[in-house]
Amino acid sequence: MKAKSMVVAGVMSGTSADGVDVALCKISPSQVEGDSPQIKLIGAAGFGYSKAVRAAVLQAMDAKAVSVAEISRLNWRLGEIYADAVVSALDQFGVKAALVGCHGQTIYHQGVASRYLGSDVRCTWQIGEASVIAERLRVPVVSDFRPADLSAGGQGAPLVPMLDYAMFRSAKVNRVLQNLGGIGNMTAIPAGASVDRVMAFDTGPGNMVIDGCMARLYGRGFDRGGTVARRGKVISAVVERILRERYFSALPPKSCGREEFGEKFVDRFVGMCRKAGASDADVVTTATALTAQSIFDAYRRFVWGHLGQIAPLAVRTEYVVAGGGVKNATLMEMLRQGFEPLGVRVRLMQELGVPAQAKEGVAFALMAWLTWFGMTGNVPAATGASRPVVLGKVTHG
């Protein structure tokens, strides 16, 4: 099938489990053969989960045992929620979509193999019934993007680097693109690089540990504006001890989720902070510092050399931030203070034409378009896959 221009709705609900983001995009083939498609964002909208839905999603992610019936019901209910969100976004911007790309809600992700029933198994599971969306909108839906990459030997994550390369690479400037969702993920693109020079991996917790501490200590879903973190002090010994743990020193490609930084981690983290004499505010400040320091640690360990930097100002580098974490002023200030001595300019994704919350929705709109026309969507240099593969499964409307 020859590629053509389409309006595509990209749907994302991330590991923060706070709601659904919909990005409406016009995606067109490049005018230059072999180049990346052209992506125009028409509009983006966010829709929060109700308290009951968020609680059910978090339980499905973190509980030791959730019944099959509950998972099945949640799968179908999320399909309805995604369909409602797409319809609302289309009405809001007065357009019709020809295709939907829906990432779904990750409830389990294991990118590294472990022994199970006599074999080494890696797996991932995103729920949100695509048939419900396809029937409601009467258009094809591409979903379940990660398994194809896993099957080709990759970790199934991160997948957003395809968008990063297509939309944000520069001939003159190194770009490091950071998403601050529940998990933090980083894409490093050297100036003028080809796609096989893209480095991408999960840096560790984004908002996840901060949100977990806020729920535990303050009964709130998140630290609005970073106001609680601004009041406390950082327990540096706790941050330093955690950064010595295995995940942070493991070489990319690598990915993580609630399996590593969910409830069990928050329990341990709060206990470590309490043992060091931390107040409630200190715990939240330290969780915020952990996110920032894990990013600096990843940058110094893995990205600095990849970008060819041997001195702070050797090559101009931009660090571009997206995701819900940009609303946390304390976290953003920590990032600016950390990168300034390295000569790295911190920017917001919206300065490059994409609102911070819309980026992952745009990414899955692009991947749906690529899949629909039989084009590969993963970046093996980022995921560790043995080859580029076509991602996702198509449900016809």
C-alpha positions as semicolon CSV with decimal commas, in nm:
position;residue;x (nm);y (nm);z (nm)
1;M;0,000;0,000;0,000
2;K;0,146;0,337;-0,102
3;A;0,179;0,579;0,189
4;K;-0,050;0,883;0,187
5;S;-0,148;1,171;0,413
6;M;-0,382;1,081;0,699
7;V;-0,524;1,240;1,011
8;V;-0,427;1,006;1,295
9;A;-0,529;1,016;1,661
10;G;-0,253;0,904;1,895
11;V;-0,367;0,786;2,240
12;M;-0,137;0,750;2,538
13;S;-0,190;0,662;2,904
14;G;0,138;0,631;3,086
15;T;0,285;0,478;3,399
16;S;0,172;0,772;3,612
17;A;-0,182;0,636;3,554
18;D;-0,331;0,983;3,579
19;G;-0,531;0,987;3,257
20;V;-0,538;0,981;2,878
21;D;-0,363;1,214;2,633
22;V;-0,488;1,238;2,275
23;A;-0,282;1,399;1,999
24;L;-0,442;1,464;1,659
25;C;-0,183;1,472;1,382
26;K;-0,169;1,503;1,006
27;I;0,105;1,268;0,892
28;S;0,230;1,275;0,533
29;P;0,500;1,094;0,337
30;S;0,825;1,286;0,300
31;Q;0,884;1,472;-0,024
32;V;1,238;1,334;-0,013
33;E;1,264;0,961;-0,075
34;G;1,392;0,774;0,229
35;D;1,344;1,067;0,467
36;S;1,115;1,072;0,772
37;P;0,743;1,146;0,729
38;Q;0,614;1,497;0,790
39;I;0,417;1,539;1,113
40;K;0,184;1,829;1,186
41;L;0,013;1,849;1,525
42;I;-0,347;1,962;1,478
43;G;-0,433;1,968;1,847
44;A;-0,397;1,783;2,175
45;A;-0,622;1,722;2,473
46;G;-0,590;1,550;2,809
47;F;-0,856;1,359;3,001
48;G;-0,801;1,263;3,364
49;Y;-0,895;0,924;3,504
50;S;-1,159;0,924;3,775
51;K;-1,031;0,831;4,121
52;A;-1,193;0,489;4,092
53;V;-1,037;0,416;3,751
54;R;-0,693;0,534;3,863
55;A;-0,716;0,316;4,173
56;A;-0,809;0,014;3,960
57;V;-0,520;0,078;3,719
58;L;-0,267;0,117;4,000
59;Q;-0,396;-0,199;4,167
60;A;-0,358;-0,390;3,841
61;M;0,002;-0,266;3,811
62;D;0,119;-0,325;4,165
63;A;-0,092;-0,596;4,325
64;K;0,060;-0,939;4,379
65;A;-0,263;-1,101;4,265
66;V;-0,546;-0,942;4,067
67;S;-0,827;-1,166;3,944
68;V;-0,860;-1,249;3,577
69;A;-1,213;-1,108;3,590
70;E;-1,085;-0,771;3,715
71;I;-0,820;-0,748;3,443
72;S;-1,074;-0,839;3,175
73;R;-1,325;-0,581;3,299
74;L;-1,056;-0,314;3,323
75;N;-0,938;-0,394;2,970
76;W;-1,284;-0,330;2,829
77;R;-1,354;-0,027;3,049
78;L;-1,032;0,135;2,935
79;G;-1,132;0,071;2,574
80;E;-1,447;0,275;2,641
81;I;-1,247;0,550;2,812
82;Y;-1,003;0,573;2,522
83;A;-1,288;0,585;2,270
84;D;-1,459;0,863;2,467
85;A;-1,133;1,059;2,478
86;V;-1,074;1,033;2,102
87;V;-1,432;1,134;2,022
88;S;-1,407;1,434;2,255
89;A;-1,076;1,545;2,104
90;L;-1,206;1,513;1,748
91;D;-1,514;1,718;1,840
92;Q;-1,299;1,978;2,014
93;F;-1,080;2,037;1,709
94;G;-1,345;1,975;1,443
95;V;-1,162;1,703;1,249
96;K;-1,217;1,339;1,151
97;A;-0,951;1,073;1,203
98;A;-0,882;0,799;0,950
99;L;-0,669;0,594;1,193
100;V;-0,610;0,560;1,569
101;G;-0,288;0,456;1,738
102;C;-0,351;0,347;2,097
103;H;-0,062;0,251;2,323
104;G;-0,289;0,117;2,599
105;Q;-0,221;0,106;2,971
106;T;0,089;-0,088;3,072
107;I;0,013;-0,316;3,363
108;Y;0,331;-0,524;3,341
109;H;0,661;-0,484;3,159
110;Q;0,962;-0,712;3,189
111;G;1,224;-0,623;2,931
112;V;1,493;-0,849;3,081
113;A;1,446;-1,226;3,067
114;S;1,383;-1,434;3,376
115;R;1,327;-1,808;3,410
116;Y;0,966;-1,921;3,382
117;L;0,832;-2,275;3,324
118;G;1,167;-2,397;3,200
119;S;1,241;-2,112;2,962
120;D;1,383;-1,757;2,970
121;V;1,086;-1,524;2,926
122;R;1,055;-1,152;2,859
123;C;0,707;-1,004;2,839
124;T;0,493;-0,693;2,831
125;W;0,120;-0,628;2,867
126;Q;-0,078;-0,321;2,767
127;I;-0,454;-0,329;2,809
128;G;-0,743;-0,123;2,668
129;E;-0,961;-0,314;2,422
130;A;-0,893;-0,186;2,069
131;S;-1,212;-0,344;1,930
132;V;-1,419;-0,107;2,142
133;I;-1,239;0,195;1,995
134;A;-1,261;0,063;1,637
135;E;-1,634;-0,007;1,667
136;R;-1,706;0,330;1,825
137;L;-1,513;0,534;1,567
138;R;-1,551;0,297;1,270
139;V;-1,184;0,340;1,175
140;P;-0,887;0,105;1,205
141;V;-0,697;0,101;1,534
142;V;-0,331;0,003;1,575
143;S;-0,249;-0,114;1,928
144;D;-0,014;-0,344;2,123
145;F;0,304;-0,190;1,981
146;R;0,568;-0,338;2,211
147;P;0,552;-0,719;2,159
148;A;0,695;-0,713;1,805
149;D;1,013;-0,547;1,929
150;L;1,037;-0,789;2,224
151;S;0,999;-1,082;1,988
152;A;1,291;-0,947;1,782
153;G;1,514;-0,949;2,088
154;G;1,450;-0,592;2,203
155;Q;1,316;-0,466;2,534
156;G;0,996;-0,328;2,380
157;A;1,098;0,014;2,507
158;P;1,161;0,293;2,457
159;L;0,962;0,338;2,136
160;V;0,935;0,720;2,136
161;P;1,287;0,759;1,982
162;M;1,134;0,705;1,637
163;L;0,941;1,029;1,684
164;D;1,241;1,201;1,842
165;Y;1,452;1,122;1,538
166;A;1,182;1,201;1,282
167;M;1,075;1,531;1,432
168;F;1,353;1,677;1,645
169;R;1,695;1,582;1,509
170;S;1,921;1,872;1,414
171;A;2,211;1,904;1,173
172;K;2,394;2,147;1,403
173;V;2,288;2,081;1,763
174;N;2,308;1,775;1,987
175;R;1,959;1,708;2,123
176;V;1,879;1,513;2,437
177;L;1,504;1,460;2,467
178;Q;1,376;1,372;2,813
179;N;1,026;1,257;2,894
180;L;0,918;1,292;3,257
181;G;0,620;1,062;3,292
182;G;0,594;0,803;3,567
183;I;0,926;0,673;3,435
184;G;1,192;0,900;3,289
185;N;1,324;0,817;2,944
186;M;1,599;0,987;2,750
187;T;1,683;0,999;2,378
188;A;2,024;1,131;2,274
189;I;2,070;1,236;1,910
190;P;2,414;1,367;1,808
191;A;2,410;1,656;1,561
192;G;2,366;1,528;1,206
193;A;2,331;1,167;1,321
194;S;2,172;0,883;1,126
195;V;1,906;0,676;1,302
196;D;2,153;0,405;1,400
197;R;2,337;0,662;1,615
198;V;2,033;0,732;1,831
199;M;2,077;0,629;2,196
200;A;1,768;0,591;2,412
201;F;1,682;0,427;2,743
202;D;1,481;0,467;3,063
203;T;1,674;0,677;3,315
204;G;1,471;0,552;3,615
205;P;1,185;0,710;3,806
206;G;1,026;1,024;3,664
207;N;0,722;1,123;3,868
208;M;0,648;0,774;3,999
209;V;0,835;0,782;4,329
210;I;0,739;1,144;4,396
211;D;0,372;1,058;4,340
212;G;0,401;0,747;4,557
213;C;0,548;0,947;4,845
214;M;0,281;1,216;4,809
215;A;0,004;0,955;4,821
216;R;0,161;0,783;5,122
217;L;0,242;1,094;5,326
218;Y;-0,006;1,359;5,214
219;G;-0,299;1,169;5,062
220;R;-0,250;1,351;4,730
221;G;-0,185;1,215;4,384
222;F;0,116;1,438;4,309
223;D;0,321;1,734;4,429
224;R;0,145;2,022;4,249
225;G;0,407;2,264;4,121
226;G;0,671;2,099;4,339
227;T;0,554;2,304;4,639
228;V;0,612;2,031;4,897
229;A;0,958;1,951;4,757
230;R;1,047;2,318;4,783
231;R;0,996;2,308;5,161
232;G;1,216;2,010;5,245
233;K;1,583;1,922;5,226
234;V;1,755;1,651;5,026
235;I;1,882;1,347;5,217
236;S;2,186;1,307;4,992
237;A;2,302;0,980;5,148
238;V;1,975;0,812;5,043
239;V;2,003;0,935;4,685
240;E;2,366;0,829;4,659
241;R;2,292;0,484;4,799
242;I;2,007;0,421;4,554
243;L;2,212;0,539;4,257
244;R;2,464;0,265;4,338
245;E;2,195;0,002;4,273
246;R;2,211;-0,221;3,970
247;Y;1,960;-0,056;3,736
248;F;2,140;0,277;3,717
249;S;2,479;0,131;3,623
250;A;2,337;-0,122;3,374
251;L;2,433;-0,037;3,017
252;P;2,166;0,077;2,768
253;P;1,947;-0,040;2,611
254;K;1,738;-0,078;2,925
255;S;1,383;-0,014;3,039
256;C;1,195;-0,011;3,368
257;G;0,852;0,050;3,520
258;R;0,647;-0,005;3,833
259;E;0,809;-0,346;3,866
260;E;1,128;-0,160;3,971
261;F;0,998;0,171;4,112
262;G;0,641;0,105;4,226
263;E;0,492;0,047;4,571
264;K;0,763;-0,184;4,703
265;F;1,033;0,064;4,608
266;V;0,839;0,353;4,767
267;D;0,806;0,150;5,090
268;R;1,180;0,096;5,099
269;F;1,258;0,454;4,998
270;V;1,041;0,609;5,269
271;G;1,196;0,372;5,524
272;M;1,547;0,477;5,423
273;C;1,455;0,844;5,451
274;R;1,291;0,796;5,793
275;K;1,597;0,612;5,920
276;A;1,799;0,920;5,820
277;G;1,564;1,145;6,021
278;A;1,365;1,288;5,729
279;S;1,042;1,484;5,772
280;D;0,751;1,425;5,533
281;A;0,863;1,720;5,320
282;D;1,222;1,592;5,323
283;V;1,104;1,258;5,183
284;V;0,931;1,429;4,889
285;T;1,229;1,659;4,828
286;T;1,462;1,359;4,829
287;A;1,235;1,171;4,586
288;T;1,245;1,474;4,356
289;A;1,624;1,489;4,384
290;L;1,643;1,118;4,302
291;T;1,470;1,182;3,970
292;A;1,701;1,472;3,888
293;Q;2,020;1,298;4,002
294;S;1,936;0,977;3,817
295;I;1,908;1,185;3,498
296;F;2,244;1,357;3,558
297;D;2,399;1,019;3,639
298;A;2,266;0,871;3,313
299;Y;2,386;1,171;3,116
300;R;2,739;1,153;3,257
301;R;2,769;0,772;3,236
302;F;2,624;0,710;2,894
303;V;2,529;1,021;2,696
304;W;2,824;1,257;2,740
305;G;3,065;1,038;2,543
306;H;2,800;0,933;2,291
307;L;2,751;1,298;2,193
308;G;3,125;1,334;2,144
309;Q;3,167;1,581;2,427
310;I;3,504;1,595;2,594
311;A;3,457;1,939;2,751
312;P;3,142;2,118;2,873
313;L;3,117;2,351;2,572
314;A;3,273;2,132;2,303
315;V;2,943;2,098;2,112
316;R;2,622;2,289;2,169
317;T;2,371;2,060;2,338
318;E;2,002;2,112;2,412
319;Y;1,819;1,915;2,679
320;V;1,449;1,921;2,584
321;V;1,193;1,816;2,846
322;A;0,838;1,686;2,799
323;G;0,581;1,502;3,010
324;G;0,391;1,581;3,327
325;G;0,711;1,644;3,522
326;V;0,760;1,981;3,351
327;K;0,483;2,114;3,577
328;N;0,697;2,040;3,883
329;A;0,886;2,370;3,921
330;T;1,121;2,229;4,187
331;L;1,224;1,936;3,967
332;M;1,277;2,166;3,669
333;E;1,493;2,400;3,877
334;M;1,704;2,105;3,993
335;L;1,752;2,001;3,630
336;R;1,851;2,353;3,521
337;Q;2,099;2,387;3,805
338;G;2,254;2,049;3,726
339;F;2,290;2,100;3,351
340;E;2,406;2,463;3,356
341;P;2,766;2,381;3,462
342;L;2,784;2,133;3,172
343;G;2,696;2,403;2,920
344;V;2,370;2,226;2,836
345;R;2,068;2,444;2,759
346;V;1,741;2,323;2,915
347;R;1,433;2,379;2,696
348;L;1,069;2,275;2,704
349;M;0,927;2,057;2,428
350;Q;0,663;2,321;2,353
351;E;0,942;2,550;2,231
352;L;0,989;2,300;1,947
353;G;0,619;2,306;1,863
354;V;0,481;2,013;2,064
355;P;0,310;2,066;2,403
356;A;0,485;1,874;2,680
357;Q;0,189;1,645;2,750
358;A;0,127;1,569;2,381
359;K;0,459;1,416;2,281
360;E;0,385;1,049;2,349
361;G;0,044;1,079;2,184
362;V;0,216;1,218;1,873
363;A;0,466;0,930;1,890
364;F;0,197;0,663;1,880
365;A;0,009;0,847;1,604
366;L;0,330;0,827;1,400
367;M;0,385;0,460;1,483
368;A;0,025;0,375;1,387
369;W;0,076;0,549;1,050
370;L;0,400;0,360;0,990
371;T;0,234;0,029;1,078
372;W;-0,066;0,096;0,854
373;F;0,166;0,136;0,556
374;G;0,387;-0,159;0,651
375;M;0,687;0,046;0,769
376;T;0,910;-0,034;1,063
377;G;0,865;0,169;1,382
378;N;1,128;0,062;1,634
379;V;1,484;0,194;1,667
380;P;1,703;-0,113;1,734
381;A;1,985;0,104;1,869
382;A;1,743;0,215;2,141
383;T;1,558;-0,108;2,223
384;G;1,828;-0,366;2,153
385;A;1,620;-0,548;1,891
386;S;1,804;-0,754;1,631
387;R;1,635;-0,569;1,345
388;P;1,377;-0,302;1,261
389;V;1,023;-0,445;1,273
390;V;0,668;-0,336;1,196
391;L;0,500;-0,269;1,529
392;G;0,149;-0,328;1,656
393;K;-0,169;-0,513;1,570
394;V;-0,446;-0,376;1,351
395;T;-0,813;-0,392;1,450
396;H;-1,041;-0,295;1,163
397;G;-1,335;-0,063;1,228
